[in-house]
Amino acid sequence: MKGRMISPGKAEGEAIVSSEPIGFYGGIDIKTGVVIEKGHPLEGECVKDKILIFPYGKGSTVGSYVIYGLKKNNVAPAAIINKETETIVATGVILAGIPCVDQIDIEKIKNGDRVIVDADKAEVTVIS
Protein backbone atom coordinates (compact mmCIF):
# COMPACT_ATOMS: atom_id res chain seq x y z
CA MET A 1 0.00 0.00 0.00
CA LYS A 2 1.27 3.42 -0.90
CA GLY A 3 0.82 6.33 1.48
CA ARG A 4 2.60 9.49 2.58
CA MET A 5 5.82 9.62 4.61
CA ILE A 6 5.52 11.56 7.85
CA SER A 7 8.75 10.41 9.53
CA PRO A 8 11.48 8.46 7.72
CA GLY A 9 12.80 5.00 8.51
CA LYS A 10 12.02 1.32 8.16
CA ALA A 11 10.52 -1.18 10.57
CA GLU A 12 8.96 -4.62 10.62
CA GLY A 13 6.77 -6.10 13.29
CA GLU A 14 3.43 -7.35 14.51
CA ALA A 15 0.44 -5.09 13.91
CA ILE A 16 -1.57 -3.78 16.82
CA VAL A 17 -4.67 -2.13 15.35
CA SER A 18 -7.27 0.23 16.77
CA SER A 19 -10.35 1.52 14.97
CA GLU A 20 -10.43 4.32 17.56
CA PRO A 21 -8.09 7.36 17.80
CA ILE A 22 -5.30 7.27 20.38
CA GLY A 23 -4.50 10.05 22.85
CA PHE A 24 -0.93 9.55 23.97
CA TYR A 25 -1.12 11.93 26.96
CA GLY A 26 -3.07 9.97 29.56
CA GLY A 27 -3.72 7.18 27.09
CA ILE A 28 -0.40 5.31 27.06
CA ASP A 29 1.88 4.78 30.06
CA ILE A 30 5.17 6.49 29.18
CA LYS A 31 7.20 4.05 31.31
CA THR A 32 5.66 0.76 30.16
CA GLY A 33 4.14 1.44 26.73
CA VAL A 34 0.83 -0.04 27.89
CA VAL A 35 -2.44 1.55 26.73
CA ILE A 36 -4.14 2.79 29.91
CA GLU A 37 -7.10 4.74 28.52
CA LYS A 38 -10.21 3.24 30.11
CA GLY A 39 -12.52 1.62 27.57
CA HIS A 40 -10.11 1.98 24.66
CA PRO A 41 -10.07 -1.08 22.33
CA LEU A 42 -6.32 -1.50 23.05
CA GLU A 43 -6.59 -1.01 26.83
CA GLY A 44 -4.01 -3.26 28.52
CA GLU A 45 -2.01 -3.86 25.31
CA CYS A 46 1.68 -2.93 25.07
CA VAL A 47 2.83 -0.98 22.00
CA LYS A 48 6.54 -1.75 22.45
CA ASP A 49 8.17 -2.89 19.17
CA LYS A 50 4.75 -3.22 17.49
CA ILE A 51 3.49 -1.56 14.33
CA LEU A 52 0.87 0.70 15.94
CA ILE A 53 -2.07 1.38 13.63
CA PHE A 54 -4.90 3.81 14.36
CA PRO A 55 -6.96 6.37 12.42
CA TYR A 56 -5.51 9.55 13.97
CA GLY A 57 -4.36 10.99 17.28
CA LYS A 58 -6.43 12.96 19.75
CA GLY A 59 -5.97 15.06 22.84
CA SER A 60 -3.30 17.29 24.29
CA THR A 61 -0.21 18.57 22.50
CA VAL A 62 1.74 16.97 25.36
CA GLY A 63 1.09 13.73 23.45
CA SER A 64 4.05 14.59 21.20
CA TYR A 65 6.36 14.45 24.20
CA VAL A 66 4.78 11.20 25.39
CA ILE A 67 5.70 9.63 22.03
CA TYR A 68 9.26 10.95 22.48
CA GLY A 69 9.28 9.62 26.07
CA LEU A 70 8.15 6.17 24.92
CA LYS A 71 11.18 6.07 22.62
CA LYS A 72 13.57 7.26 25.34
CA ASN A 73 12.19 4.60 27.69
CA ASN A 74 12.60 1.87 25.04
CA VAL A 75 8.87 1.09 24.99
CA ALA A 76 7.89 2.84 21.75
CA PRO A 77 6.20 1.24 18.77
CA ALA A 78 8.54 0.22 15.94
CA ALA A 79 6.43 2.32 13.53
CA ILE A 80 3.08 4.10 13.33
CA ILE A 81 0.53 3.91 10.52
CA ASN A 82 -2.47 6.25 10.36
CA LYS A 83 -5.35 7.10 8.09
CA GLU A 84 -4.47 10.74 8.72
CA THR A 85 -1.57 11.85 10.92
CA GLU A 86 -2.35 15.11 12.70
CA THR A 87 0.25 17.50 14.11
CA ILE A 88 0.50 15.96 17.60
CA VAL A 89 1.49 12.51 16.31
CA ALA A 90 3.59 13.99 13.48
CA THR A 91 5.64 16.10 15.90
CA GLY A 92 6.10 13.15 18.27
CA VAL A 93 7.27 10.65 15.66
CA ILE A 94 9.67 13.16 14.11
CA LEU A 95 11.16 14.04 17.52
CA ALA A 96 11.44 10.36 18.45
CA GLY A 97 12.67 9.12 15.07
CA ILE A 98 9.81 6.63 14.73
CA PRO A 99 8.91 5.72 11.12
CA CYS A 100 5.40 6.90 10.28
CA VAL A 101 3.21 6.67 7.18
CA ASP A 102 -0.33 7.93 6.70
CA GLN A 103 -3.02 7.95 4.01
CA ILE A 104 -3.18 4.16 4.38
CA ASP A 105 -6.40 2.09 4.30
CA ILE A 106 -5.92 0.73 7.82
CA GLU A 107 -9.01 -1.50 7.56
CA LYS A 108 -6.90 -3.85 5.40
CA ILE A 109 -4.55 -4.58 8.33
CA LYS A 110 -5.56 -6.88 11.18
CA ASN A 111 -4.19 -7.43 14.68
CA GLY A 112 -1.31 -9.88 14.55
CA ASP A 113 -0.47 -9.30 10.87
CA ARG A 114 3.24 -9.06 10.13
CA VAL A 115 3.82 -5.63 8.60
CA ILE A 116 6.78 -3.94 6.93
CA VAL A 117 6.85 -0.14 7.00
CA ASP A 118 9.24 1.57 4.59
CA ALA A 119 8.46 5.19 5.37
CA ASP A 120 11.31 6.34 3.11
CA LYS A 121 9.26 5.03 0.17
CA ALA A 122 5.90 5.71 1.90
CA GLU A 123 5.06 1.99 1.55
CA VAL A 124 3.34 -0.47 3.86
CA THR A 125 3.42 -4.21 3.13
CA VAL A 126 1.35 -6.82 4.95
CA ILE A 127 3.21 -10.15 4.95
CA SER A 128 0.62 -12.28 6.75
N, C-alpha and C positions, 0 to 999 in steps of 0.2 A: 504494500500500500504506500502510496506517495502522499506526503504531507508537506509541512512547512517546518524548517529548523528554527527552534527557539534558542537552544543552547547546544553547542557542538559536542561530539563525542560518540562513542560506540559502547553498547552494552548488550548482554544476553542474559536472560533469566526467566524465571517463572512469573507469569502474569498474575496480578492481584487486581481485580476489576470491581469498580463501583459504578452503579448507574446514577448515584447521587454525588453532588459536588463535595469537595473536601475543604474544610477550614483547618489550616495547619495550626494556628494559634488557638489552643484549647481543644484541638481535635486530635492531635497526635502528640504523644509523650516524647519530648525532645531527648530524653536520656535513654529510652528503650526502643523507640520507633513503633510503639504499639498505638493503634487507633483507640482513643479513649472517649470520643464523642458518643454520648448516650444515644442509643437508637440508630446509630449509623450502620449501614449494611456491613461495613468492615470492622465494626467494634470488636476489639479483642485480637485483631489480626496484626501481625508485625510486618512493616514495609521493608525492613532491612534486606538489601540485595535483591529485591523483587523489581519487576517492571510494573510500576504503579500506574494504573489506568483509571481515569475519571473524567467526567465531562468538562469541568472547569473548577477553579478554586472559588472560595467564598471567605468572607470575614475580614478581619483586621489586617492592616498592612504589616503588622508584626509577624504575620505568617511567613514573609520572605526570610526573616531572621531565624524562624523556626526551621525552615528548610536548610539554611546554612548550618544551624546548630546540629541538625540530624547528621549532616555530613561530617562535621567536626567530631561528633560522638561516635562515628562509625556505625550508625544505624539508619543511614539514608537508603532510599530506593536506588537501584542501579541505574534506572532511567524513569522518566515520566512521559506518558502519552495522554494527550487531551483532545477533546473535540475542538475546544477553543481555549487557549492559554491566555488568561488575563494577566494584568501587570504584577499582581502579587506573586503568583507562581513564577512568572517569567523572571522577575528580579531575583527570587530565591534560587532558581536553578542556575542562573548565570553566576551569581555570587558563589554558589557551592560547586560549580563545575559539574553539574549533573546533566547528562544528555536529555534533551527534551524535544519532542516533535508534537505538533498539533495539526488540526484539520484532517484528522484520521477518523474513519468510521469505527468507533470503539465497540459498537454492537457486534462486530465480526470477531472480537477477541473474547475468550472465555477464561474464567479462573482456572489456573493450572496449565494453560497453554504455555509452551516454550516460545519465547519471542526474542527476536533480534532487532535492536534499534540501532540504526546507522543515521544519527542525526546530521552528520556531515553531508549525507546525500538526501536527507529528509525522507528516509525509507524505514518502514516497519515491515518485518517478515514474521509470520506465524509459522513455526516449524511443526507443531503438533497441538 
